[in-house]
């Protein structure tokens, strides 16, 4: 029986299905590569190197809940997705303050469709990206902004309500960042695009939540470049899954 408290999320989940073709996935045993997956089906197994060292095989996490986040990555040639950077920093902050992994007996995986050197470039750019957000939200003299700049300021204040920072040295990486350099997983799940809002190697931002038995209980494919489920919403989903209601 499905958790009754998850019914409230079904409309959101359904909206996330629109642009994709769905195939029934196979369970972990014997599955050699990722493939598109439906709700209430087992998540395809995969193994990826971890930026921090070692590798993770998804099936070896069975017995724990797992949240897998595929950020967009690049937003344009040479330009990172600002929302992805903010969402990563917000997740790191939540893990520090709320201990999400301990609370939900969960592992969180953050998967980027790039090689290790490009992932390092992304991390190195993170402090500057967050500073850009801060300055756009809080310009020194808002009264002198032209109309376009004022609209951008208000848009940033809505999109990025928290003031988040990371140090330029010792950027926090408490969450496993998986390196999908050959894009086998991103392409297998039908997430990788070379044109989605811009022409650049990127993923459609996607979130999966998998229960202790390896079953997909939640998935969301972003419909446009600013569309992401909030962490408050995702924690509500996790509350449902872990409570068994």
N, C-alpha and C positions, 0 to 999 in steps of 0.2 A: 504494500500500500504506500502511496506517495505521501510525504509530509503535507498535512493540510495547510500549515502556515506558509508553504512555498507557493500556494495557489496565487497569492497576490503578485508574485513575480512573473506569472506565466505570460501576461500581455507583453511585458518588457522583453522576455525571452523570445516570444514569437516575432516581435519586431526585428530582433537581431537575426532572424533566420532568412529574411527576404532575399539577399543577393546571392545565396549559396545553394549548391546542389548537395544533397545529403546522401550519404551511404551508410549502411549499418556497419559499425566497426566490429572487429573480432576481439575476443578477450586477450589479456596479456600473453598467455602461453602461445608460442609459435608465431606471434606477429612480429615481423621484421622491420616494418616502417610505419610511420604515422599515416593516417588516412582520415578524411572527414568523418565526423562522429555526431550522433544524435543524443539528445537527453535520454537518461535512464539506460544508456548503453555503456559498456566498458570503454575507458579511454585507451586508445592505442598506446602501446609501449614505445619508448624511445630512450636512447642513451646520448647524452651530450656532455662535452667538457664544461667544467666550471671555471669561470674567470679567476676565482680565488685559488684554484688548484683542484686537481682530481677530476672526477666525472660523476654524474648522477644518472642512474638507470631508474626510470619512473616506477617500474614494477617493484623495485626494492623498497619503495616508500609505502607499499600496501600495508594497511594497519593504521596509517595516519591519514587525516584529511590533507588535501593538497590544493592550493590555489596557484594556477599558472597564469602569468600575465605576459602577453605578447605586446609590447609597446610598438608604436609606429617606427621609431628610430629617426631616420632622416625625414625632414619635411620638404626639402628641396636640395638641390646639389650644394653641398657645403654648409647646410643649415639644419640644425637639429630641431625636432619637434618640441616646442616649448612646453606643451601640455604634458608630454611624456616625462620631461625632466621634472616638472613640478610634481607629477603623480609619484615618481620614484622617491623624491625627497619627502613627500607627504607620507609615503609608506614606511620609509626608514624612521621618520619621526613617530609614527604610530607604533611601530614595532618596539621602539625605545620606551615610549610612555605607557603603552597598553599591553605590551608583550603578547602580540596576537598569536604567535606560534604556540606559546605555552597555553594560552587561554583556550584555543580551539584544537589543541593537539594536532597541529598542522605544520606542514612545510610550505613555504612560499617560494616559487621559482619565477625568475624574471628573465625572459628569453629574448635575446637580440639576434637579428638575422645577419650578423657580421662576424668577421674573424676577430681574433684576440686583440690585434693592434687597433682595429677600428673601435672595439669596445673601450679600450683604454682612452682613445681620443674622445669618445663620448663622455667618459667619466671626468677626464681632465677639463672638458668644457662646462661641466655641471655648475661649478661655483659662479662662473660668468653668466650663465643662463638665468640662474636664480637672482643674481644682482640686477640683470636687465629687467626681470619681472618687477622687482622692488622699485626700481627707479621709474618704470613706466606707470606703476600704481601711485607713486608718491613723488611727483616731479617737484623740484624746488620752488617753482612759482606757477601753480596751476592757472592763475588768471591770465598768464601770457600765452597759453596754449591756443593754437588755432582749432577750428572745429574738428578736423580729422584727428588731431592729437587728443582732444577731449573725449571723443568717441572711443579711441583706443584705451585711454586711461580708464574709463568706466567699464569697458569690456574686460580689461585685465583685472579690475577689482572684483568683477563678478566671477570670472573664471578661476582666479587665484586668490581666494579670500584670506589664506594664511600667509604670514611673512616667514618664509622658510629660507634657511641658509645652510651651507655646508662649508667646511674649511677648505682653503686652497691646497693645504697639505693634509694628508691623512683623510681623504674623502671616505666617509663611512660606506662599507660594503657588507652589512650584516646578513643580507639576503643573498642566496646563491644566484649569481648572474650566469646564465647558460649561454654558451657561445655556439650559435647555429650558423657557422661560417659557410657551410655548403648548402644551407637552406633546405636540407632534406625534411626536417620537421615542419618548418614554416610552409614549405610548398606542399608537403603531404597533407597538412591540415587545411590547405587551400587559403592560406592567409597572405602569402607573399605577393606583392604587386610591384610592377615598375611604373605604374600610373594609377595614382589614387590621391586626388587633390593636387598632385604634381608628378612630374616624371622623374622618379628617383627610386633606387632600391629601398623598399620599405615594406612593413607588414600592415595589414588592416588591424588596428588596435583591438585586441580580443582578450577576454578573461574566461577561464574555465575554473570551476570548483569541482573537485573530485572527492568522493567520500572514501572511507576507510577500506571499502571493498573494491576500489578502483572504478566506481561508476560515476559517470558525469551527471552531476546534480544541477549544475548551472553553467550556462555559457552565454556570452554576449559579444556580438560582432558590432563594432561601431558603425553607425550609418553615415557619419560625416566626421570631419577632422577634429571637431570639438566635442563629440559625443562619447562620453565615458561614464560608466556607473561610478557613483561615489563610494568611498570606502565605508561610509555609514550604511549605505544600502547593502554592500557586500557583507558587512558584519551582521546585518539582519538576516541575510540568507544563511550565513554560517550558524547563527543562533538557532535557526529552524533545523538545520541538518544535525547539529550536535545535540539538540534537545529531543529529537525523535518525534516531535509533534506534527 
